[in-house]
Amino acid sequence: MTDIPQSGEPSTEASGGQFGRAGHRIVFSVLSGSGNTLLLAGLGAIAIRLITFRVGPTNYGFFVIALTFVGSVMLLTDLGITAIASRDIARSPKDAADILGQNLGLRLVLSTLIVPILIFAGIALYKPSSLRWSIALIALSVPFNALLTVSLSFYVASIRNYLTSGIYLLQQVIFVVGVVISLANGFGIVGCSMSNLISSVVSSLVAFYVVRREIPFKPLFNVRRWRQILALSASLGAIQVINLLYLKADTLLLSKMASARAVGLYGVAYNFTNFILVIPGLVAGSVMPLMATSSGERFTMLVRRMEHSLAVLGVLSVMITLLFAHQAIEILSGHRYLGATIPLRLLALSCYFSFLCGALGYAAVAQNRHHRMIFVSALGLVLNVGLNLLLIPKYGIDGSATANLISEFIALVGVRAIFGRDVGAKLSLTNISIRPIVVGVVVTLFARYILLGSWHAPISTVAWAPVIVILFLALLALTGGLTEEVAFARQKLTGMGKPRTSGN
């Protein structure tokens, strides 16, 4: 077993607020994962364009409902087990085989039990036959998803996102090829759902095989150990389930309170924000093994720098989405889906709060101080559902996106309060956020009124996007708001064509 952080490894970091070699390793992990994520996004864009253009908003809405319905229940097979596994492997690498084996056995049993429930519930709740078939096919992928995520938790613990992203890239390639074949032969969303199933089966088996080459593990079935695992992960699992329902509540409520076409439009907007929300998971997941073996001021430093980096990346993501939402939707889904523009902008704004909130959650899990966050999650779910019930009848998908934005802000406030009390790390999200937000507002207004001239500018104006990104980073650097990690990433990206030296 190689490349797993040992308990003494974090001491290689430099002092004085520097990440040092461990921090650079995180940046490399995030950069490599980001590269694959961009490829994933490109393939995802191809799939979205193919499906939305060929099946139309209503049938695409059915596909979104199927994915959301199964995804909302799928987390019941995880219950925080995977996150706890990554943390425990980082703390005790020698026990990795046993940790993976017990977690895999437990998750496979839970997954097998949930599949028939999903299928029968889908049949009971929804009438269209294509939607029922789609739910059934996607539900069959649940055990394979368990195999995939448990296997890849080994790479998460060892800060090797490039391997994790590589497996997900394979999964996306298979899915896109399947979508092309399905749509070409007239199989519609049922064929797309079958493609989803096949991609899950193949990628999970590949992940299992690849990880086993480093560490031999197999499903273990020890009920006593399972009780211990569930006792450790129960609070995190409850938080994850509530958070997932919180994130999916709008789509599920729209599926019953609005038309399938409205769900299709909202699904297009959500696809964009789902890509944006990969970023905090990629960053925080890479830092988590170090946070799990840190304490005191060193832990606080890790959290502070992680949040600072995510504040910069969050503002940049929001800014680009606000400026180019109209163009992006027209490019990827066509003019029939332009009704998703306002929801996309509202959801993008909520992503900033999700960036900061999600990172605090990772940090709390790393220190095993996440238990009372369940109250914030429960409050967020109730608030989100209540706002959706209030706003959907009058404002439709715009109201649903607004409910999400309000809920995310309140959730961040609650999580920050509990984090400060239970974890004790001293950091000010206001101080961390103020400089990136101010620079982001200035650059957004300049781009909107000088470069683009409209919130609905022609597609050709997308060419300004790199200029806007460079301008934002340059102004942030001039004002002293560019974090060391982002600066180091920028340095590595601009020096990719130069010969590597021993100092790298």
C-alpha positions, 0 to 999 in steps of 0.5 A, spaced: 500 500 500 503 506 497 501 514 497 497 513 503 498 519 508 501 517 515 500 520 521 506 523 521 506 526 514 502 532 516 508 535 519 512 536 513 507 542 512 511 549 513 509 553 518 506 560 518 500 559 515 503 555 509 500 548 506 507 546 504 508 540 501 502 537 503 498 543 501 502 542 494 499 535 493 492 537 495 493 542 489 496 537 484 490 533 486 485 538 485 488 540 479 488 533 476 481 532 478 479 538 475 482 536 469 478 530 469 472 534 471 472 538 465 472 532 461 466 530 465 462 536 464 464 536 456 461 529 456 455 531 460 454 537 455 454 532 449 449 528 453 444 534 455 444 536 448 443 530 445 437 528 450 434 535 450 434 536 443 431 529 441 426 528 446 423 535 448 422 538 455 416 534 457 420 527 456 426 530 458 422 532 465 420 525 465 428 523 465 430 528 470 424 525 475 427 518 474 434 520 476 431 525 482 427 520 485 432 514 485 437 519 487 433 521 493 432 514 496 439 512 494 443 515 499 439 511 504 444 505 502 450 510 504 448 513 511 455 516 511 458 510 511 463 512 505 465 519 508 467 515 515 471 510 511 475 515 507 476 518 514 478 512 518 482 509 512 486 516 512 487 515 520 489 508 520 491 506 513 493 499 515 486 497 516 484 499 509 482 492 507 478 491 513 474 498 513 473 497 505 470 490 506 465 491 512 463 497 508 462 494 502 458 488 505 453 493 509 452 497 503 451 491 498 445 489 503 442 495 504 442 496 496 439 490 495 433 491 500 432 498 497 431 496 489 425 493 489 422 498 494 424 504 489 421 500 483 414 499 486 414 506 489 415 509 482 410 504 479 405 507 485 407 514 484 407 515 477 403 513 471 407 514 464 410 508 462 416 511 460 417 514 467 416 507 470 421 503 466 426 509 467 425 509 474 426 501 474 432 501 470 436 506 474 434 503 481 438 497 478 444 501 478 444 502 486 448 496 488 453 498 483 453 505 485 455 502 492 461 498 489 463 504 486 463 509 491 466 504 497 472 502 492 473 509 490 473 512 498 480 508 498 483 514 493 479 519 496 483 517 503 490 517 499 488 524 496 488 521 489 483 525 485 485 523 479 484 516 479 477 517 482 475 522 476 478 517 471 473 512 473 468 517 473 470 519 466 470 512 464 463 512 466 461 518 463 464 516 456 460 509 457 453 513 458 454 518 452 456 512 447 449 509 450 445 515 449 447 516 442 446 509 440 439 509 444 437 515 441 439 513 434 435 507 435 429 511 437 429 508 444 428 515 448 429 516 455 428 508 457 434 507 452 438 513 456 436 510 463 439 503 460 445 507 458 445 509 465 445 502 468 450 499 464 455 505 465 454 504 473 455 496 472 462 497 468 465 503 472 463 500 478 467 493 476 473 497 473 473 501 480 473 494 484 478 491 480 483 497 480 483 498 487 484 491 489 490 491 485 493 495 491 489 493 496 486 486 496 479 487 499 472 483 498 465 484 501 465 482 509 459 480 512 459 481 520 453 484 523 457 486 529 461 490 525 456 493 521 452 495 528 459 499 530 459 502 523 452 504 523 453 507 530 459 511 528 455 514 521 448 514 523 448 522 525 452 523 518 448 519 515 441 522 517 444 529 515 446 526 508 439 524 507 436 530 510 441 534 505 439 530 499 432 531 500 433 538 501 436 539 495 431 534 491 425 537 494 424 542 489 424 537 483 420 532 487 415 537 488 415 540 481 414 533 479 407 533 483 405 540 482 407 542 475 408 539 469 413 535 466 415 540 461 417 545 467 421 539 471 425 539 464 426 546 464 428 546 471 433 540 470 437 543 465 438 549 470 440 544 475 445 540 471 449 546 470 449 547 478 450 540 479 457 541 475 459 547 479 457 544 486 463 538 484 468 544 486 467 544 493 467 536 494 473 536 490 477 541 494 474 539 501 475 532 499 482 533 498 483 536 504 479 532 509 485 527 510 489 532 512 484 535 517 482 528 520 489 528 522 490 535 525 488 539 531 488 546 534 491 552 530 494 547 524 486 544 523 484 552 523 489 554 518 487 548 514 479 550 514 481 557 513 485 556 507 480 551 504 474 556 505 478 562 502 480 558 496 472 556 495 470 563 496 474 565 490 472 559 486 465 560 488 465 567 486 468 566 480 463 560 478 457 565 480 460 570 476 461 566 470 454 563 470 450 570 471 453 573 465 453 567 460 447 563 463 442 565 457 448 563 452 450 556 455 442 554 455 442 556 448 448 552 446 447 546 450 439 545 450 436 550 444 431 556 445 426 551 447 429 551 454 431 558 455 425 559 460 431 555 465 435 562 465 432 565 471 432 559 475 439 557 473 442 564 475 438 564 482 441 557 483 448 559 481 447 564 487 445 559 492 452 555 490 456 560 493 453 559 500 453 551 498 461 552 497 462 555 504 457 550 508 459 544 504 466 545 506 465 546 514 461 540 513 467 536 511 471 539 516 466 537 522 466 530 519 474 530 519 474 532 527 467 527 528 464 534 531 458 534 526 453 530 530 449 537 532 449 539 524 443 534 523 438 540 527 440 545 521 439 540 516 432 538 518 431 546 519 433 547 512 429 541 509 423 544 513 424 551 510 425 549 503 419 544 503 415 550 506 418 555 501 417 551 495 410 549 497 409 557 498 412 559 491 411 554 486 404 555 485 405 562 483 412 563 481 413 556 478 420 554 477 423 561 478 419 560 485 423 554 486 430 556 485 428 562 490 426 557 495 433 554 494 437 560 494 434 563 501 434 556 504 442 555 502 443 562 506 440 560 512 443 553 512 450 556 512 448 561 517 446 555 522 452 551 520 457 556 521 454 557 528 454 550 530 461 549 527 464 555 531 461 552 538 462 544 537 469 544 532 471 551 535 476 553 529 476 561 529 474 563 522 470 569 519 466 567 513 465 575 512 472 577 512 474 571 507 468 573 503 468 580 502 474 581 498 472 576 492 465 578 492 467 586 491 471 584 486 466 579 483 461 585 483 465 590 480 468 585 474 460 582 473 458 589 472 464 591 467 462 585 463 455 586 463 455 593 461 461 594 457 463 587 454 456 584 453 451 589 453 446 585 455 443 579 460 441 576 453 447 577 449 449 573 443 452 566 443 458 569 440 460 573 447 462 567 450 469 568 447 469 574 453 469 568 458 477 567 459 478 575 459 473 576 464 476 570 468 483 573 468 481 580 469 477 577 476 484 574 478 488 579 476 484 584 480 483 580 486 491 579 486 492 586 486 488 587 492 491 581 496 485 577 495 488 571 491 490 565 496 496 562 496 493 555 493 489 559 487 496 562 486 500 556 486 495 552 481 495 558 477 503 558 476 502 550 475 497 551 469 501 557 466 508 553 467 505 546 464 509 547 458 515 548 461 520 543 463 519 540 470 525 541 475 527 537 481 524 543 486 517 541 483 
